[in-house]
Amino acid sequence: MDDNTPVIIGVGQVSERVGEPGYLERSPMDLAGAALKAAFADAHARRSLPQALDTLVGVRQFEQSATRYSAPFGCADNVPRAIARRVGANPEHAIHEVVGGDRPQRLVGELAAEIAAGRSKLAAIAGAEALSTMRALLARGETRDWSEHRRGDEEDRGPGPEGELANLGLSARPSERRAQWSDAQRDRGPGLEGIADRTAFKHGVAAPIFAYPLADNVRRERLGLSLADYRLEIGRLFAPFTRVAAANPHSAAPKEWSAEELATLNDRNRLIAEPYGRLVVSRDQVNQGAAMVLASVGEARRLGVPEDRWVHIHAVADCAEPTLLSRASMEQSPAAVAAISSALEIAGIGWEKLSAVDLYSCFAIPVFNLLDAFALDRDDPRGWTLTGGLPFFGGAGNNYSSHAIAEAVARCRAAPGSFALVGANGGTMSKYAAGVYSTAPADWSASRWQSLEKVKPAFAVLDTLDGEAVAETFTIQPGKAGEVATLVARAGDARVLANSADPGICAELRKGRVVGRPVRIEDDESGINRFWFL
């Protein structure tokens, strides 16, 4: 192997659950530092890894990604340097990554390419979340000081368009959302529209937790299932995930659930947005940290890292998607399919060669999208998660896929020569990164990281409409003032959103087939579209 061949030499995970033995109320930076320290130890090196570290990327945590996640205890103002201090490192390059669940997996490709090109020898990725501790302390009326100032150069890549969208205040009233979006567009330009359309923001479905149901309901209608039957479909997908989570010591919710329990709405499993109950959406209340260390083969040898710790990066591919409303089919993500297809092609293997797979599972549709596209069996004995999935293991913000990669590395070491795949999703299936791993050597004389061209939009998106359209999908959000339905409709070669708070219309949406039904849409005085059936 060439000395510049990149390999993963160490991975680390740390976690704690409120009130359990060993609970230390650690801050996000303390968790991230502990995870990186564990990753260094996992390499079994004979020489100091912290002193040799030349690049450290800090994954952006919730509080620095979106204002709806406040930071009542403060944050580090230089995340990579704050993490580095906890392990005694002083890297030449310190990077704070943009928002996105795809980022850790994409970063593996970026850092591996830097190592292969000889511009780096030892690099690390680390991140953590402690929302569970933060909320527990606030509930007790307690406070902590998690703020810290660290000197040193930092490449802060900013939140990116996804983070900027979240920072517009998704809890604002529709009329306020409209003004906030206009201000943001004026200040920044059209970049936000890479994540969500203006009309999605105005109508209350820009946040992933309300946008993904629109996509899952497209699939539900195509399958001809009722809302109750589709909830059971989601339960059958996720019940095996809960078994993995129940056996994972780092899980935020280590409990096994049956498909029927996941599908039944009740006080504990309240409706979030049709068709999702609380149990099957990504869990953000976690205390989890994960890190990984990459090295060149030459540096790994110099530092005395045994070869049985090396896991090779056979491929990384990533791709971006147009907004949900502008896609050819709202239930599909061609970007995710392209990223995984390319990664497998670069690695020179097919699905049948994979022994371990983790598909990003913030909601059901990102998993269904890939199972449908590749004709995969939902009940494949390999399973589709290595951690337990985001609703059960925990959705550790932008850093979840670091945990998945750590698990993949462990699987590869336990079965030398086998292959593992990690798929990482960002936004509303807005971007995807996939990686293939194995202890078998990978030749990096040509780059094995490929960033694919962004998928082109297929539909225009209208901000307003006064006229008739044809219904395509919907969701219903509960609220203190009553339920609000959001409908997606087609008007010629464009899509449009509209809302209704009419209980009769909400009942009609739940009754039977919605796709293809004619509707009337009008723009009301607040700038929000309203609809009713014809």
Secondary structure as the mmCIF struct_conf table of DSSP 4:
data_model
#
loop_
_struct_conf.conf_type_id
_struct_conf.id
_struct_conf.beg_label_comp_id
_struct_conf.beg_label_asym_id
_struct_conf.beg_label_seq_id
_struct_conf.end_label_comp_id
_struct_conf.end_label_asym_id
_struct_conf.end_label_seq_id
TURN_TY1_P TURN_TY1_P1 ASP A 3 ASN A 4
STRN STRN1 PRO A 6 SER A 15
TURN_TY1_P TURN_TY1_P2 VAL A 18 GLY A 19
BEND BEND1 GLU A 20 GLU A 20
TURN_TY1_P TURN_TY1_P3 PRO A 21 GLY A 22
HELX_RH_AL_P HELX_RH_AL_P1 PRO A 28 ASP A 42
TURN_TY1_P TURN_TY1_P4 ALA A 43 HIS A 44
BEND BEND2 ARG A 46 ARG A 47
BEND BEND3 LEU A 49 LEU A 49
HELX_RH_3T_P HELX_RH_3T_P1 PRO A 50 ALA A 52
STRN STRN2 THR A 55 GLY A 58
HELX_LH_PP_P HELX_LH_PP_P1 VAL A 59 GLN A 61
HELX_RH_3T_P HELX_RH_3T_P2 PHE A 62 GLN A 64
TURN_TY1_P TURN_TY1_P5 SER A 65 SER A 65
TURN_TY1_P TURN_TY1_P6 THR A 67 ARG A 68
BEND BEND4 TYR A 69 TYR A 69
TURN_TY1_P TURN_TY1_P7 PRO A 72 PHE A 73
STRN STRN3 ALA A 76 ALA A 76
BEND BEND5 ASP A 77 ASN A 78
HELX_RH_AL_P HELX_RH_AL_P2 VAL A 79 VAL A 87
TURN_TY1_P TURN_TY1_P8 GLY A 88 GLY A 88
BEND BEND6 GLU A 92 GLU A 92
STRN STRN4 HIS A 93 HIS A 96
HELX_LH_PP_P HELX_LH_PP_P2 GLU A 97 VAL A 98
BEND BEND7 VAL A 99 VAL A 99
TURN_TY1_P TURN_TY1_P9 GLY A 101 ASP A 102
HELX_RH_AL_P HELX_RH_AL_P3 ARG A 103 ALA A 116
TURN_TY1_P TURN_TY1_P10 ALA A 117 GLY A 118
BEND BEND8 ARG A 119 ARG A 119
BEND BEND9 LYS A 121 LYS A 121
STRN STRN5 LEU A 122 ALA A 130
HELX_RH_AL_P HELX_RH_AL_P4 LEU A 131 ALA A 139
TURN_TY1_P TURN_TY1_P11 ARG A 140 GLY A 141
STRN STRN6 GLU A 148 GLU A 148
BEND BEND10 GLY A 152 GLY A 152
STRN STRN7 GLU A 155 ASP A 156
HELX_RH_AL_P HELX_RH_AL_P5 GLY A 160 ALA A 166
TURN_TY1_P TURN_TY1_P12 ASN A 167 SER A 171
BEND BEND11 ALA A 172 ALA A 172
HELX_RH_AL_P HELX_RH_AL_P6 PRO A 174 ARG A 188
HELX_RH_3T_P HELX_RH_3T_P3 PRO A 190 GLY A 194
TURN_TY1_P TURN_TY1_P13 ILE A 195 ILE A 195
HELX_RH_AL_P HELX_RH_AL_P7 ARG A 198 LYS A 202
TURN_TY1_P TURN_TY1_P14 HIS A 203 GLY A 204
BEND BEND12 ALA A 207 ALA A 207
HELX_RH_AL_P HELX_RH_AL_P8 PRO A 208 LEU A 223
TURN_TY1_P TURN_TY1_P15 GLY A 224 GLY A 224
HELX_RH_AL_P HELX_RH_AL_P9 LEU A 227 ALA A 246
TURN_TY1_P TURN_TY1_P16 ALA A 247 ALA A 247
TURN_TY1_P TURN_TY1_P17 PRO A 249 HIS A 250
BEND BEND13 ALA A 252 ALA A 253
HELX_RH_AL_P HELX_RH_AL_P10 ALA A 259 ALA A 263
BEND BEND14 ASN A 266 ASN A 269
STRN STRN8 LEU A 271 ALA A 273
TURN_TY1_P TURN_TY1_P18 GLU A 274 PRO A 275
STRN STRN9 TYR A 276 GLY A 277
HELX_RH_3T_P HELX_RH_3T_P4 ARG A 278 VAL A 280
BEND BEND15 VAL A 281 VAL A 281
STRN STRN10 ASN A 287 SER A 296
HELX_RH_AL_P HELX_RH_AL_P11 VAL A 297 ARG A 302
TURN_TY1_P TURN_TY1_P19 LEU A 303 GLY A 304
HELX_RH_3T_P HELX_RH_3T_P5 GLU A 307 ARG A 309
STRN STRN11 VAL A 311 ALA A 320
HELX_RH_3T_P HELX_RH_3T_P6 LEU A 324 SER A 326
BEND BEND16 ARG A 327 ALA A 328
TURN_TY1_P TURN_TY1_P20 MET A 330 GLU A 331
HELX_RH_AL_P HELX_RH_AL_P12 PRO A 334 ALA A 347
TURN_TY1_P TURN_TY1_P21 GLY A 348 GLY A 348
HELX_RH_3T_P HELX_RH_3T_P7 TRP A 351 LYS A 353
STRN STRN12 LEU A 354 LEU A 359
BEND BEND17 CYS A 362 PHE A 363
HELX_RH_AL_P HELX_RH_AL_P13 ALA A 364 ALA A 373
TURN_TY1_P TURN_TY1_P22 PHE A 374 ALA A 375
TURN_TY1_P TURN_TY1_P23 ARG A 378 ASP A 379
TURN_TY1_P TURN_TY1_P24 PRO A 381 ARG A 382
BEND BEND18 TRP A 384 TRP A 384
BEND BEND19 LEU A 386 THR A 387
TURN_TY1_P TURN_TY1_P25 LEU A 390 PHE A 393
HELX_RH_3T_P HELX_RH_3T_P8 GLY A 397 ASN A 399
HELX_RH_AL_P HELX_RH_AL_P14 TYR A 400 ALA A 414
BEND BEND20 ALA A 415 ALA A 415
TURN_TY1_P TURN_TY1_P26 PRO A 416 GLY A 417
STRN STRN13 PHE A 419 GLY A 426
TURN_TY1_P TURN_TY1_P27 GLY A 427 SER A 430
STRN STRN14 LYS A 431 SER A 438
BEND BEND21 THR A 439 ALA A 440
BEND BEND22 SER A 445 ALA A 446
STRN STRN15 TRP A 449 SER A 451
HELX_LH_PP_P HELX_LH_PP_P3 LEU A 452 PRO A 457
BEND BEND23 PHE A 459 PHE A 459
STRN STRN16 ALA A 460 VAL A 461
BEND BEND24 ASP A 463 ASP A 463
STRN STRN17 GLY A 467 GLN A 477
TURN_TY1_P TURN_TY1_P28 LYS A 480 ALA A 481
STRN STRN18 VAL A 484 ALA A 491
TURN_TY1_P TURN_TY1_P29 GLY A 492 ASP A 493
STRN STRN19 ALA A 494 SER A 500
HELX_RH_AL_P HELX_RH_AL_P15 PRO A 503 LYS A 511
BEND BEND25 GLY A 512 GLY A 512
TURN_TY1_P TURN_TY1_P30 VAL A 515 GLY A 516
STRN STRN20 PRO A 518 ASP A 523
TURN_TY1_P TURN_TY1_P31 GLU A 525 SER A 526
BEND BEND26 GLY A 527 GLY A 527
STRN STRN21 ASN A 529 PHE A 533
#
